[in-house]
């Protein structure tokens, strides 16, 4: 296993009321470049580590899950060197179906999404948000094997039923993968937080189920 990191989107002033409106030098595409660089670095070292590059996988939690899915499902993975990915509580669709829903979105979240994409939230900029959404990457590129492990409830502050809403989107995402004949699995931890605090062995289960899925793909 290789644990990778990446440059972060600038969040300075984002928690102000109202949040500071400014672009970030680092955006989602730059972070995908970092994932690319990390994978290339691993491939260059694999032989010296006595390991292989024939079957590689990506998994991450929350924001890391979004990166893992989008990288694996997008044209970044055209040669399919990443065989499958693990989605641990990641959002699968970041698009807004109707601008009327923006009234229910916090100004802080809208600012964060602007900094991530470089485009204001709204249907006018839907393509930018489709690009960072696993559902739309799978829809446009055919899909890849994905295992999702998801909490049923969220205890994060300022996020009202976020994980419950995102779980419904994740179910739609997995239905799409099934329709494309792509191997997939969805596991739900009831009454657990975004960080999988319950049951007490949740993270051990997350790792085991993901590793088993990877071995079969």
Steps between C-alpha positions, in 0.01 A plus 500: 500500500615853422351794689493808275421866559432807286495878501196656664246753378546840667232533770619830654204709611245240401345481849444874523143635489468563214792292374783671317441458126828424325640244256735225611831447322452126555188348346365148452687448173828591673429245771438234235842593360642422846328160502648437154846594628467275806394203287790559260739521796368172636537335159862615481576348842289185482776271374740608776223431752450149359140577410300528179319763293275253319209531743476838671207645692402832656297557816432801718270652759270798437693744276755224438216275388385757244855523365534121486174459310544787255857398420405135447186574299632788287731528201789527745473120515470433126745210507307351796815467710272558801275193503244607763443760770367525853255774597485555875223757566576699187247712308418344162308789341586865564272648237196717579189382309316831551625847590211532746686254724786747543292685760545201732879489454718688748709788370809329642434184299432698182828686550686173555361353180592818311859471620514129415369542144563865413131525404205634699246238607198483271362330195678750272829340609370144516785355290759607758306316771436196282876470453557461876208256540557124494150438365554711191850366440357148506208609282729649236787250509329167562587441864749291698468266801418698817433406861326764713481489879260758636363626834124544521513812720728804524606669824706770328416853607320722248415202280133405530447136404790528252598135509137385466460718189831385357418136573195527274722640223747219561224242454418660163871490413520127577185435298677664206806276548274194510329609178846525341589147621774634726583317822388706798401474864330735748530449876313723748584554869179602676513769770864571423664838448685624193820374664360147565499520880251212528516208534828490692665282233368708210835598353632142518191393307544780246857392427420128487198536270689736270803270480275200427327695222833602350625140504193392300552776242 
